[in-house]
Amino acid sequence: MKTTRKATLQDLPQLAELFDQYRIFYHKDSDIPAAENFLKDRIENKDSEIFIAENNGKLVGFVQLYPIFSSTRMKRYWLLNDLYVNENYRGKGFSKELIEESKDLAKSTDACGVLLETGKSNDIGNKLYPSCGFEIYDEVNFYEWTNKD
């Protein structure tokens, strides 16, 4: 049976493994203890909202959203920063369920919406997000400054 729900501290062992897989996908070194500490801090400090997808009691995916704010709209936005489903469970609707949890969070917190960024080469994401009602916003340039220290 597949379900989605909000992550709890009890989910940390499995969630940290998934988060580690996600980081490896983005060419970072594996570090499960650091992943567990990072996620524990997010949950305990309420810095983010994390929803998990389960299949027969096994965690198979997650989405993590961070609150940001729009000054002009004077409301919260949710930044969908991380979305990951284990490769053995892709194509089974877990990503869409996690995205629906994200949209429900925006509605329940009276946020103006959910923002996300994905690479131009992410073919799967660039098909998935529009199919879930997201519109590409190409009226602005996206810039990044990275602290090299």
N, CA, C and O atoms as a GROMACS GRO file, in nm:
protein
  596
    1MET      N    1   0.084  -0.118   0.000
    1MET     CA    2   0.000   0.000   0.000
    1MET      C    3   0.088   0.125   0.000
    1MET      O    4   0.182   0.135   0.079
    2LYS      N    5   0.058   0.220  -0.088
    2LYS     CA    6   0.139   0.341  -0.093
    2LYS      C    7   0.066   0.457  -0.029
    2LYS      O    8  -0.054   0.478  -0.050
    3THR      N    9   0.143   0.534   0.050
    3THR     CA   10   0.087   0.648   0.121
    3THR      C   11   0.191   0.759   0.127
    3THR      O   12   0.310   0.736   0.108
    4THR      N   13   0.144   0.879   0.154
    4THR     CA   14   0.234   0.992   0.181
    4THR      C   15   0.190   1.053   0.313
    4THR      O   16   0.072   1.050   0.348
    5ARG      N   17   0.287   1.108   0.385
    5ARG     CA   18   0.258   1.171   0.513
    5ARG      C   19   0.376   1.258   0.552
    5ARG      O   20   0.482   1.254   0.490
    6LYS      N   21   0.356   1.338   0.657
    6LYS     CA   22   0.462   1.424   0.709
    6LYS      C   23   0.566   1.338   0.781
    6LYS      O   24   0.531   1.244   0.853
    7ALA      N   25   0.692   1.370   0.761
    7ALA     CA   26   0.800   1.295   0.825
    7ALA      C   27   0.807   1.328   0.974
    7ALA      O   28   0.774   1.439   1.016
    8THR      N   29   0.851   1.230   1.052
    8THR     CA   30   0.871   1.247   1.196
    8THR      C   31   1.014   1.204   1.230
    8THR      O   32   1.085   1.149   1.146
    9LEU      N   33   1.054   1.231   1.353
    9LEU     CA   34   1.188   1.190   1.397
    9LEU      C   35   1.205   1.038   1.388
    9LEU      O   36   1.317   0.991   1.368
   10GLN      N   37   1.098   0.963   1.403
   10GLN     CA   38   1.108   0.817   1.393
   10GLN      C   39   1.146   0.771   1.252
   10GLN      O   40   1.194   0.659   1.235
   11ASP      N   41   1.125   0.855   1.154
   11ASP     CA   42   1.158   0.821   1.015
   11ASP      C   43   1.304   0.844   0.981
   11ASP      O   44   1.350   0.805   0.873
   12LEU      N   45   1.379   0.908   1.071
   12LEU     CA   46   1.515   0.953   1.039
   12LEU      C   47   1.607   0.845   0.982
   12LEU      O   48   1.675   0.873   0.884
   13PRO      N   49   1.613   0.724   1.037
   13PRO     CA   50   1.706   0.626   0.979
   13PRO      C   51   1.682   0.601   0.830
   13PRO      O   52   1.775   0.606   0.749
   14GLN      N   53   1.557   0.573   0.793
   14GLN     CA   54   1.527   0.548   0.652
   14GLN      C   55   1.535   0.676   0.568
   14GLN      O   56   1.583   0.675   0.455
   15LEU      N   57   1.487   0.787   0.626
   15LEU     CA   58   1.489   0.914   0.554
   15LEU      C   59   1.631   0.958   0.524
   15LEU      O   60   1.659   1.010   0.416
   16ALA      N   61   1.722   0.939   0.620
   16ALA     CA   62   1.862   0.976   0.599
   16ALA      C   63   1.923   0.896   0.485
   16ALA      O   64   2.003   0.949   0.408
   17GLU      N   65   1.887   0.769   0.473
   17GLU     CA   66   1.938   0.687   0.361
   17GLU      C   67   1.887   0.741   0.228
   17GLU      O   68   1.963   0.750   0.132
   18LEU      N   69   1.759   0.776   0.222
   18LEU     CA   70   1.703   0.834   0.099
   18LEU      C   71   1.769   0.967   0.066
   18LEU      O   72   1.804   0.994  -0.049
   19PHE      N   73   1.787   1.050   0.169
   19PHE     CA   74   1.850   1.181   0.150
   19PHE      C   75   1.993   1.164   0.101
   19PHE      O   76   2.040   1.242   0.018
   20ASP      N   77   2.061   1.063   0.152
   20ASP     CA   78   2.197   1.034   0.107
   20ASP      C   79   2.197   0.993  -0.041
   20ASP      O   80   2.284   1.037  -0.117
   21GLN      N   81   2.102   0.911  -0.082
   21GLN     CA   82   2.089   0.873  -0.224
   21GLN      C   83   2.066   0.997  -0.310
   21GLN      O   84   2.124   1.010  -0.418
   22TYR      N   85   1.982   1.086  -0.262
   22TYR     CA   86   1.952   1.212  -0.331
   22TYR      C   87   2.080   1.295  -0.350
   22TYR      O   88   2.106   1.346  -0.459
   23ARG      N   89   2.158   1.307  -0.244
   23ARG     CA   90   2.281   1.386  -0.251
   23ARG      C   91   2.383   1.320  -0.345
   23ARG      O   92   2.453   1.390  -0.419
   24ILE      N   93   2.392   1.190  -0.343
   24ILE     CA   94   2.482   1.118  -0.434
   24ILE      C   95   2.440   1.143  -0.579
   24ILE      O   96   2.524   1.161  -0.666
   25PHE      N   97   2.308   1.145  -0.604
   25PHE     CA   98   2.255   1.175  -0.737
   25PHE      C   99   2.307   1.310  -0.786
   25PHE      O  100   2.331   1.329  -0.905
   26TYR      N  101   2.325   1.405  -0.692
   26TYR     CA  102   2.378   1.538  -0.725
   26TYR      C  103   2.529   1.549  -0.700
   26TYR      O  104   2.581   1.656  -0.673
   27HIS      N  105   2.596   1.435  -0.710
   27HIS     CA  106   2.743   1.426  -0.710
   27HIS      C  107   2.808   1.471  -0.580
   27HIS      O  108   2.918   1.526  -0.580
   28LYS      N  109   2.739   1.448  -0.467
   28LYS     CA  110   2.797   1.475  -0.336
   28LYS      C  111   2.843   1.342  -0.276
   28LYS      O  112   2.792   1.236  -0.312
   29ASP      N  113   2.939   1.349  -0.185
   29ASP     CA  114   2.989   1.229  -0.119
   29ASP      C  115   2.884   1.176  -0.021
   29ASP      O  116   2.811   1.252   0.041
   30SER      N  117   2.879   1.044  -0.010
   30SER     CA  118   2.789   0.980   0.084
   30SER      C  119   2.829   1.015   0.227
   30SER      O  120   2.947   1.012   0.262
   31ASP      N  121   2.730   1.049   0.310
   31ASP     CA  122   2.754   1.078   0.450
   31ASP      C  123   2.621   1.066   0.524
   31ASP      O  124   2.555   1.166   0.552
   32ILE      N  125   2.584   0.944   0.556
   32ILE     CA  126   2.454   0.918   0.619
   32ILE      C  127   2.444   0.983   0.757
   32ILE      O  128   2.340   1.041   0.787
   33PRO      N  129   2.548   0.976   0.844
   33PRO     CA  130   2.535   1.044   0.974
   33PRO      C  131   2.510   1.194   0.960
   33PRO      O  132   2.428   1.250   1.032
   34ALA      N  133   2.579   1.260   0.868
   34ALA     CA  134   2.557   1.404   0.847
   34ALA      C  135   2.417   1.428   0.791
   34ALA      O  136   2.352   1.525   0.830
   35ALA      N  137   2.371   1.342   0.702
   35ALA     CA  138   2.236   1.355   0.646
   35ALA      C  139   2.133   1.343   0.758
   35ALA      O  140   2.037   1.421   0.762
   36GLU      N  141   2.152   1.247   0.848
   36GLU     CA  142   2.058   1.229   0.958
   36GLU      C  143   2.058   1.351   1.050
   36GLU      O  144   1.952   1.396   1.094
   37ASN      N  145   2.176   1.405   1.080
   37ASN     CA  146   2.184   1.525   1.164
   37ASN      C  147   2.118   1.644   1.098
   37ASN      O  148   2.046   1.720   1.163
   38PHE      N  149   2.142   1.662   0.967
   38PHE     CA  150   2.083   1.773   0.893
   38PHE      C  151   1.930   1.765   0.898
   38PHE      O  152   1.863   1.864   0.928
   39LEU      N  153   1.876   1.648   0.870
   39LEU     CA  154   1.732   1.630   0.868
   39LEU      C  155   1.672   1.643   1.009
   39LEU      O  156   1.564   1.701   1.026
   40LYS      N  157   1.741   1.590   1.107
   40LYS     CA  158   1.695   1.602   1.246
   40LYS      C  159   1.683   1.750   1.285
   40LYS      O  160   1.585   1.790   1.347
   41ASP      N  161   1.784   1.829   1.248
   41ASP     CA  162   1.779   1.973   1.276
   41ASP      C  163   1.661   2.039   1.206
   41ASP      O  164   1.594   2.123   1.265
   42ARG      N  165   1.636   2.003   1.080
   42ARG     CA  166   1.526   2.065   1.008
   42ARG      C  167   1.394   2.034   1.076
   42ARG      O  168   1.309   2.122   1.092
   43ILE      N  169   1.376   1.908   1.118
   43ILE     CA  170   1.249   1.868   1.180
   43ILE      C  171   1.235   1.931   1.318
   43ILE      O  172   1.131   1.989   1.349
   44GLU      N  173   1.339   1.921   1.400
   44GLU     CA  174   1.330   1.975   1.537
   44GLU      C  175   1.315   2.126   1.539
   44GLU      O  176   1.241   2.180   1.621
   45ASN      N  177   1.384   2.196   1.450
   45ASN     CA  178   1.378   2.342   1.446
   45ASN      C  179   1.263   2.396   1.362
   45ASN      O  180   1.242   2.517   1.354
   46LYS      N  181   1.189   2.304   1.300
   46LYS     CA  182   1.078   2.342   1.212
   46LYS      C  183   1.123   2.439   1.102
   46LYS      O  184   1.053   2.533   1.066
   47ASP      N  185   1.244   2.412   1.050
   47ASP     CA  186   1.300   2.493   0.942
   47ASP      C  187   1.239   2.460   0.807
   47ASP      O  188   1.238   2.543   0.716
   48SER      N  189   1.188   2.339   0.794
   48SER     CA  190   1.132   2.294   0.667
   48SER      C  191   1.017   2.200   0.694
   48SER      O  192   0.995   2.157   0.808
   49GLU      N  193   0.944   2.169   0.589
   49GLU     CA  194   0.840   2.067   0.595
   49GLU      C  195   0.888   1.952   0.507
   49GLU      O  196   0.925   1.973   0.391
   50ILE      N  197   0.885   1.832   0.561
   50ILE     CA  198   0.929   1.714   0.487
   50ILE      C  199   0.813   1.615   0.483
   50ILE      O  200   0.757   1.579   0.586
   51PHE      N  201   0.779   1.573   0.363
   51PHE     CA  202   0.678   1.470   0.344
   51PHE      C  203   0.745   1.348   0.283
   51PHE      O  204   0.837   1.360   0.202
   52ILE      N  205   0.699   1.231   0.324
   52ILE     CA  206   0.759   1.107   0.276
   52ILE      C  207   0.655   1.023   0.203
   52ILE      O  208   0.535   1.031   0.229
   53ALA      N  209   0.705   0.943   0.111
   53ALA     CA  210   0.622   0.844   0.042
   53ALA      C  211   0.664   0.707   0.091
   53ALA      O  212   0.782   0.675   0.100
   54GLU      N  213   0.564   0.626   0.124
   54GLU     CA  214   0.588   0.491   0.172
   54GLU      C  215   0.523   0.390   0.079
   54GLU      O  216   0.419   0.415   0.019
   55ASN      N  217   0.586   0.275   0.070
   55ASN     CA  218   0.529   0.163  -0.003
   55ASN      C  219   0.544   0.041   0.089
   55ASN      O  220   0.654  -0.008   0.113
   56ASN      N  221   0.431  -0.007   0.139
   56ASN     CA  222   0.430  -0.121   0.232
   56ASN      C  223   0.525  -0.098   0.350
   56ASN      O  224   0.601  -0.188   0.387
   57GLY      N  225   0.521   0.022   0.408
   57GLY     CA  226   0.600   0.052   0.526
   57GLY      C  227   0.743   0.093   0.500
   57GLY      O  228   0.814   0.129   0.594
   58LYS      N  229   0.788   0.088   0.375
   58LYS     CA  230   0.926   0.127   0.341
   58LYS      C  231   0.924   0.267   0.280
   58LYS      O  232   0.844   0.296   0.191
   59LEU      N  233   1.013   0.355   0.329
   59LEU     CA  234   1.023   0.489   0.273
   59LEU      C  235   1.088   0.480   0.135
   59LEU      O  236   1.195   0.421   0.119
   60VAL      N  237   1.022   0.539   0.035
   60VAL     CA  238   1.071   0.530  -0.102
   60VAL      C  239   1.095   0.667  -0.166
   60VAL      O  240   1.154   0.676  -0.274
   61GLY      N  241   1.049   0.774  -0.100
   61GLY     CA  242   1.070   0.907  -0.156
   61GLY      C  243   1.038   1.015  -0.054
   61GLY      O  244   0.979   0.988   0.051
   62PHE      N  245   1.078   1.137  -0.087
   62PHE     CA  246   1.051   1.250   0.002
   62PHE      C  247   1.050   1.379  -0.078
   62PHE      O  248   1.102   1.387  -0.188
   63VAL      N  249   0.988   1.479  -0.018
   63VAL     CA  250   0.994   1.615  -0.068
   63VAL      C  251   1.021   1.704   0.053
   63VAL      O  252   0.966   1.683   0.160
   64GLN      N  253   1.107   1.804   0.032
   64GLN     CA  254   1.138   1.898   0.140
   64GLN      C  255   1.113   2.040   0.090
   64GLN      O  256   1.159   2.080  -0.017
   65LEU      N  257   1.038   2.114   0.170
   65LEU     CA  258   1.001   2.250   0.133
   65LEU      C  259   1.046   2.346   0.242
   65LEU      O  260   1.034   2.318   0.362
   66TYR      N  261   1.097   2.461   0.199
   66TYR     CA  262   1.142   2.566   0.290
   66TYR      C  263   1.052   2.688   0.275
   66TYR      O  264   1.012   2.721   0.163
   67PRO      N  265   1.019   2.755   0.386
   67PRO     CA  266   0.939   2.875   0.375
   67PRO      C  267   1.023   2.994   0.328
   67PRO      O  268   1.135   3.016   0.375
   68ILE      N  269   0.968   3.069   0.236
   68ILE     CA  270   1.024   3.197   0.194
   68ILE      C  271   0.906   3.294   0.186
   68ILE      O  272   0.790   3.253   0.200
   69PHE      N  273   0.934   3.420   0.164
   69PHE     CA  274   0.826   3.517   0.166
   69PHE      C  275   0.832   3.609   0.045
   69PHE      O  276   0.940   3.640  -0.006
   70SER      N  277   0.715   3.651   0.000
   70SER     CA  278   0.703   3.749  -0.105
   70SER      C  279   0.666   3.882  -0.041
   70SER      O  280   0.560   3.896   0.019
   71SER      N  281   0.753   3.980  -0.055
   71SER     CA  282   0.725   4.112   0.001
   71SER      C  283   0.610   4.179  -0.073
   71SER      O  284   0.525   4.243  -0.011
   72THR      N  285   0.606   4.165  -0.205
   72THR     CA  286   0.502   4.233  -0.281
   72THR      C  287   0.364   4.171  -0.257
   72THR      O  288   0.264   4.242  -0.259
   73ARG      N  289   0.360   4.042  -0.235
   73ARG     CA  290   0.232   3.976  -0.208
   73ARG      C  291   0.202   3.969  -0.059
   73ARG      O  292   0.090   3.938  -0.018
   74MET      N  293   0.304   3.999   0.022
   74MET     CA  294   0.293   3.996   0.168
   74MET      C  295   0.238   3.861   0.216
   74MET      O  296   0.151   3.854   0.303
   75LYS      N  297   0.294   3.756   0.158
   75LYS     CA  298   0.255   3.620   0.193
   75LYS      C  299   0.375   3.528   0.184
   75LYS      O  300   0.479   3.562   0.127
   76ARG      N  301   0.357   3.412   0.241
   76ARG     CA  302   0.457   3.306   0.234
   76ARG      C  303   0.450   3.235   0.098
   76ARG      O  304   0.343   3.221   0.038
   77TYR      N  305   0.564   3.193   0.053
   77TYR     CA  306   0.578   3.096  -0.056
   77TYR      C  307   0.642   2.972   0.006
   77TYR      O  308   0.702   2.981   0.113
   78TRP      N  309   0.631   2.860  -0.058
   78TRP     CA  310   0.707   2.741  -0.020
   78TRP      C  311   0.803   2.710  -0.133
   78TRP      O  312   0.763   2.702  -0.249
   79LEU      N  313   0.929   2.694  -0.100
   79LEU     CA  314   1.031   2.657  -0.197
   79LEU      C  315   1.046   2.506  -0.194
   79LEU      O  316   1.094   2.448  -0.096
   80LEU      N  317   1.006   2.442  -0.302
   80LEU     CA  318   1.024   2.298  -0.315
   80LEU      C  319   1.170   2.278  -0.353
   80LEU      O  320   1.207   2.290  -0.469
   81ASN      N  321   1.250   2.247  -0.253
   81ASN     CA  322   1.394   2.241  -0.272
   81ASN      C  323   1.442   2.102  -0.309
   81ASN      O  324   1.535   2.087  -0.388
   82ASP      N  325   1.379   2.000  -0.252
   82ASP     CA  326   1.425   1.862  -0.272
   82ASP      C  327   1.306   1.772  -0.302
   82ASP      O  328   1.206   1.772  -0.229
   83LEU      N  329   1.318   1.696  -0.408
   83LEU     CA  330   1.219   1.593  -0.441
   83LEU      C  331   1.297   1.473  -0.490
   83LEU      O  332   1.375   1.484  -0.584
   84TYR      N  333   1.275   1.359  -0.426
   84TYR     CA  334   1.350   1.240  -0.465
   84TYR      C  335   1.266   1.115  -0.442
   84TYR      O  336   1.199   1.101  -0.339
   85VAL      N  337   1.270   1.026  -0.539
   85VAL     CA  338   1.210   0.894  -0.527
   85VAL      C  339   1.317   0.793  -0.566
   85VAL      O  340   1.383   0.807  -0.669
   86ASN      N  341   1.333   0.690  -0.482
   86ASN     CA  342   1.429   0.584  -0.510
   86ASN      C  343   1.405   0.529  -0.650
   86ASN      O  344   1.291   0.510  -0.692
   87GLU      N  345   1.514   0.504  -0.722
   87GLU     CA  346   1.504   0.465  -0.863
   87GLU      C  347   1.418   0.341  -0.885
   87GLU      O  348   1.359   0.326  -0.992
   88ASN      N  349   1.408   0.252  -0.787
   88ASN     CA  350   1.326   0.131  -0.802
   88ASN      C  351   1.176   0.160  -0.795
   88ASN      O  352   1.095   0.072  -0.825
   89TYR      N  353   1.140   0.281  -0.755
   89TYR     CA  354   0.999   0.316  -0.736
   89TYR      C  355   0.954   0.430  -0.827
   89TYR      O  356   0.844   0.482  -0.810
   90ARG      N  357   1.037   0.468  -0.920
   90ARG     CA  358   1.001   0.578  -1.010
   90ARG      C  359   0.899   0.531  -1.113
   90ARG      O  360   0.892   0.413  -1.148
   91GLY      N  361   0.819   0.626  -1.160
   91GLY     CA  362   0.718   0.595  -1.260
   91GLY      C  363   0.593   0.531  -1.202
   91GLY      O  364   0.508   0.482  -1.276
   92LYS      N  365   0.581   0.532  -1.070
   92LYS     CA  366   0.466   0.471  -1.004
   92LYS      C  367   0.376   0.574  -0.936
   92LYS      O  368   0.285   0.537  -0.861
   93GLY      N  369   0.400   0.702  -0.961
   93GLY     CA  370   0.313   0.807  -0.909
   93GLY      C  371   0.354   0.867  -0.775
   93GLY      O  372   0.285   0.954  -0.723
   94PHE      N  373   0.466   0.822  -0.719
   94PHE     CA  374   0.508   0.875  -0.589
   94PHE      C  375   0.544   1.024  -0.598
   94PHE      O  376   0.507   1.102  -0.509
   95SER      N  377   0.613   1.065  -0.703
   95SER     CA  378   0.650   1.206  -0.718
   95SER      C  379   0.526   1.294  -0.723
   95SER      O  380   0.520   1.399  -0.658
   96LYS      N  381   0.427   1.252  -0.799
   96LYS     CA  382   0.304   1.330  -0.810
   96LYS      C  383   0.233   1.340  -0.676
   96LYS      O  384   0.178   1.444  -0.642
   97GLU      N  385   0.233   1.231  -0.599
   97GLU     CA  386   0.170   1.234  -0.467
   97GLU      C  387   0.243   1.331  -0.374
   97GLU      O  388   0.180   1.405  -0.298
   98LEU      N  389   0.376   1.331  -0.381
   98LEU     CA  390   0.454   1.423  -0.297
   98LEU      C  391   0.432   1.568  -0.339
   98LEU      O  392   0.426   1.657  -0.254
   99ILE      N  393   0.419   1.591  -0.468
   99ILE     CA  394   0.390   1.726  -0.516
   99ILE      C  395   0.251   1.770  -0.470
   99ILE      O  396   0.232   1.886  -0.434
  100GLU      N  397   0.155   1.680  -0.471
  100GLU     CA  398   0.021   1.714  -0.422
  100GLU      C  399   0.026   1.750  -0.273
  100GLU      O  400  -0.044   1.841  -0.230
  101GLU      N  401   0.109   1.679  -0.194
  101GLU     CA  402   0.127   1.715  -0.053
  101GLU      C  403   0.182   1.858  -0.043
  101GLU      O  404   0.141   1.934   0.044
  102SER      N  405   0.274   1.893  -0.133
  102SER     CA  406   0.334   2.027  -0.134
  102SER      C  407   0.228   2.133  -0.164
  102SER      O  408   0.225   2.238  -0.100
  103LYS      N  409   0.144   2.105  -0.261
  103LYS     CA  410   0.037   2.199  -0.296
  103LYS      C  411  -0.065   2.212  -0.183
  103LYS      O  412  -0.115   2.321  -0.156
  104ASP      N  413  -0.094   2.100  -0.118
  104ASP     CA  414  -0.186   2.104  -0.004
  104ASP      C  415  -0.127   2.187   0.110
  104ASP      O  416  -0.200   2.260   0.178
  105LEU      N  417   0.005   2.176   0.132
  105LEU     CA  418   0.071   2.257   0.234
  105LEU      C  419   0.054   2.405   0.202
  105LEU      O  420   0.022   2.485   0.290
  106ALA      N  421   0.074   2.442   0.077
  106ALA     CA  422   0.059   2.582   0.037
  106ALA      C  423  -0.083   2.630   0.063
  106ALA      O  424  -0.104   2.742   0.112
  107LYS      N  425  -0.180   2.548   0.031
  107LYS     CA  426  -0.320   2.586   0.053
  107LYS      C  427  -0.350   2.599   0.202
  107LYS      O  428  -0.414   2.695   0.245
  108SER      N  429  -0.305   2.502   0.281
  108SER     CA  430  -0.339   2.500   0.423
  108SER      C  431  -0.268   2.610   0.502
  108SER      O  432  -0.312   2.645   0.611
  109THR      N  433  -0.159   2.664   0.449
  109THR     CA  434  -0.087   2.772   0.518
  109THR      C  435  -0.114   2.908   0.454
  109THR      O  436  -0.048   3.007   0.487
  110ASP      N  437  -0.210   2.912   0.364
  110ASP     CA  438  -0.248   3.035   0.294
  110ASP      C  439  -0.129   3.099   0.223
  110ASP      O  440  -0.117   3.221   0.216
  111ALA      N  441  -0.040   3.013   0.171
  111ALA     CA  442   0.074   3.063   0.094
  111ALA      C  443   0.029   3.100  -0.046
  111ALA      O  444  -0.074   3.053  -0.094
  112CYS      N  445   0.108   3.186  -0.111
  112CYS     CA  446   0.070   3.225  -0.247
  112CYS      C  447   0.110   3.120  -0.350
  112CYS      O  448   0.065   3.127  -0.465
  113GLY      N  449   0.193   3.024  -0.312
  113GLY     CA  450   0.226   2.919  -0.407
  113GLY      C  451   0.350   2.840  -0.368
  113GLY      O  452   0.403   2.855  -0.258
  114VAL      N  453   0.392   2.757  -0.461
  114VAL     CA  454   0.512   2.674  -0.445
  114VAL      C  455   0.605   2.708  -0.560
  114VAL      O  456   0.565   2.709  -0.676
  115LEU      N  457   0.729   2.737  -0.527
  115LEU     CA  458   0.831   2.766  -0.627
  115LEU      C  459   0.930   2.650  -0.632
  115LEU      O  460   0.953   2.583  -0.532
  116LEU      N  461   0.988   2.629  -0.748
  116LEU     CA  462   1.093   2.530  -0.759
  116LEU      C  463   1.183   2.565  -0.876
  116LEU      O  464   1.148   2.644  -0.963
  117GLU      N  465   1.299   2.505  -0.873
  117GLU     CA  466   1.398   2.524  -0.980
  117GLU      C  467   1.446   2.386  -1.020
  117GLU      O  468   1.469   2.300  -0.934
  118THR      N  469   1.463   2.364  -1.148
  118THR     CA  470   1.523   2.240  -1.195
  118THR      C  471   1.608   2.269  -1.317
  118THR      O  472   1.585   2.368  -1.388
  119GLY      N  473   1.704   2.184  -1.341
  119GLY     CA  474   1.794   2.205  -1.454
  119GLY      C  475   1.724   2.189  -1.588
  119GLY      O  476   1.628   2.113  -1.601
  120LYS      N  477   1.773   2.262  -1.687
  120LYS     CA  478   1.716   2.251  -1.821
  120LYS      C  479   1.731   2.110  -1.876
  120LYS      O  480   1.653   2.067  -1.961
  121SER      N  481   1.832   2.036  -1.828
  121SER     CA  482   1.857   1.901  -1.878
  121SER      C  483   1.779   1.794  -1.801
  121SER      O  484   1.790   1.676  -1.833
  122ASN      N  485   1.701   1.834  -1.699
  122ASN     CA  486   1.622   1.738  -1.622
  122ASN      C  487   1.494   1.706  -1.700
  122ASN      O  488   1.388   1.764  -1.673
  123ASP      N  489   1.505   1.616  -1.794
  123ASP     CA  490   1.391   1.583  -1.881
  123ASP      C  491   1.270   1.533  -1.803
  123ASP      O  492   1.157   1.570  -1.833
  124ILE      N  493   1.295   1.449  -1.703
  124ILE     CA  494   1.183   1.393  -1.626
  124ILE      C  495   1.112   1.505  -1.549
  124ILE      O  496   0.990   1.517  -1.555
  125GLY      N  497   1.190   1.588  -1.476
  125GLY     CA  498   1.130   1.697  -1.401
  125GLY      C  499   1.060   1.797  -1.489
  125GLY      O  500   0.954   1.849  -1.453
  126ASN      N  501   1.117   1.825  -1.605
  126ASN     CA  502   1.058   1.924  -1.695
  126ASN      C  503   0.931   1.874  -1.763
  126ASN      O  504   0.860   1.952  -1.825
  127LYS      N  505   0.902   1.746  -1.752
  127LYS     CA  506   0.772   1.691  -1.794
  127LYS      C  507   0.679   1.679  -1.673
  127LYS      O  508   0.559   1.706  -1.682
  128LEU      N  509   0.737   1.639  -1.560
  128LEU     CA  510   0.658   1.616  -1.438
  128LEU      C  511   0.592   1.744  -1.388
  128LEU      O  512   0.471   1.747  -1.366
  129TYR      N  513   0.671   1.850  -1.371
  129TYR     CA  514   0.616   1.971  -1.306
  129TYR      C  515   0.501   2.033  -1.384
  129TYR      O  516   0.400   2.067  -1.323
  130PRO      N  517   0.512   2.051  -1.516
  130PRO     CA  518   0.395   2.104  -1.588
  130PRO      C  519   0.273   2.011  -1.578
  130PRO      O  520   0.159   2.058  -1.575
  131SER      N  521   0.297   1.880  -1.574
  131SER     CA  522   0.184   1.786  -1.563
  131SER      C  523   0.115   1.797  -1.427
  131SER      O  524   0.002   1.751  -1.411
  132CYS      N  525   0.182   1.858  -1.330
  132CYS     CA  526   0.125   1.878  -1.195
  132CYS      C  527   0.074   2.021  -1.176
  132CYS      O  528   0.043   2.061  -1.064
  133GLY      N  529   0.065   2.096  -1.285
  133GLY     CA  530   0.008   2.230  -1.278
  133GLY      C  531   0.106   2.344  -1.262
  133GLY      O  532   0.065   2.460  -1.249
  134PHE      N  533   0.237   2.315  -1.261
  134PHE     CA  534   0.337   2.421  -1.250
  134PHE      C  535   0.358   2.486  -1.386
  134PHE      O  536   0.356   2.419  -1.490
  135GLU      N  537   0.378   2.617  -1.385
  135GLU     CA  538   0.405   2.691  -1.508
  135GLU      C  539   0.548   2.741  -1.505
  135GLU      O  540   0.596   2.786  -1.401
  136ILE      N  541   0.615   2.733  -1.617
  136ILE     CA  542   0.752   2.784  -1.626
  136ILE      C  543   0.746   2.936  -1.626
  136ILE      O  544   0.664   2.997  -1.695
  137TYR      N  545   0.832   2.995  -1.548
  137TYR     CA  546   0.833   3.140  -1.534
  137TYR      C  547   0.961   3.192  -1.597
  137TYR      O  548   1.067   3.191  -1.534
  138ASP      N  549   0.949   3.235  -1.720
  138ASP     CA  550   1.070   3.274  -1.792
  138ASP      C  551   1.082   3.426  -1.812
  138ASP      O  552   1.153   3.472  -1.901
  139GLU      N  553   1.010   3.502  -1.729
  139GLU     CA  554   1.014   3.647  -1.742
  139GLU      C  555   1.129   3.711  -1.665
  139GLU      O  556   1.152   3.832  -1.676
  140VAL      N  557   1.203   3.630  -1.588
  140VAL     CA  558   1.314   3.684  -1.509
  140VAL      C  559   1.439   3.603  -1.536
  140VAL      O  560   1.433   3.489  -1.584
  141ASN      N  561   1.551   3.662  -1.506
  141ASN     CA  562   1.678   3.589  -1.507
  141ASN      C  563   1.705   3.543  -1.365
  141ASN      O  564   1.683   3.618  -1.270
  142PHE      N  565   1.752   3.424  -1.351
  142PHE     CA  566   1.787   3.370  -1.221
  142PHE      C  567   1.938   3.385  -1.203
  142PHE      O  568   2.015   3.339  -1.287
  143TYR      N  569   1.979   3.448  -1.094
  143TYR     CA  570   2.121   3.468  -1.065
  143TYR      C  571   2.157   3.402  -0.934
  143TYR      O  572   2.072   3.383  -0.846
  144GLU      N  573   2.281   3.366  -0.921
  144GLU     CA  574   2.331   3.307  -0.797
  144GLU      C  575   2.466   3.366  -0.764
  144GLU      O  576   2.552   3.380  -0.851
  145TRP      N  577   2.486   3.399  -0.638
  145TRP     CA  578   2.618   3.434  -0.587
  145TRP      C  579   2.658   3.324  -0.491
  145TRP      O  580   2.580   3.288  -0.403
  146THR      N  581   2.775   3.270  -0.507
  146THR     CA  582   2.821   3.160  -0.422
  146THR      C  583   2.939   3.206  -0.340
  146THR      O  584   3.036   3.261  -0.393
  147ASN      N  585   2.931   3.184  -0.211
  147ASN     CA  586   3.038   3.219  -0.120
  147ASN      C  587   3.152   3.118  -0.138
  147ASN      O  588   3.135   3.000  -0.105
  148LYS      N  589   3.263   3.160  -0.188
  148LYS     CA  590   3.375   3.071  -0.217
  148LYS      C  591   3.468   3.052  -0.097
  148LYS      O  592   3.563   2.974  -0.104
  149ASP      N  593   3.441   3.123   0.013
  149ASP     CA  594   3.527   3.112   0.132
  149ASP      C  595   3.510   2.982   0.204
  149ASP      O  596   3.575   2.958   0.306
   0.00000   0.00000   0.00000
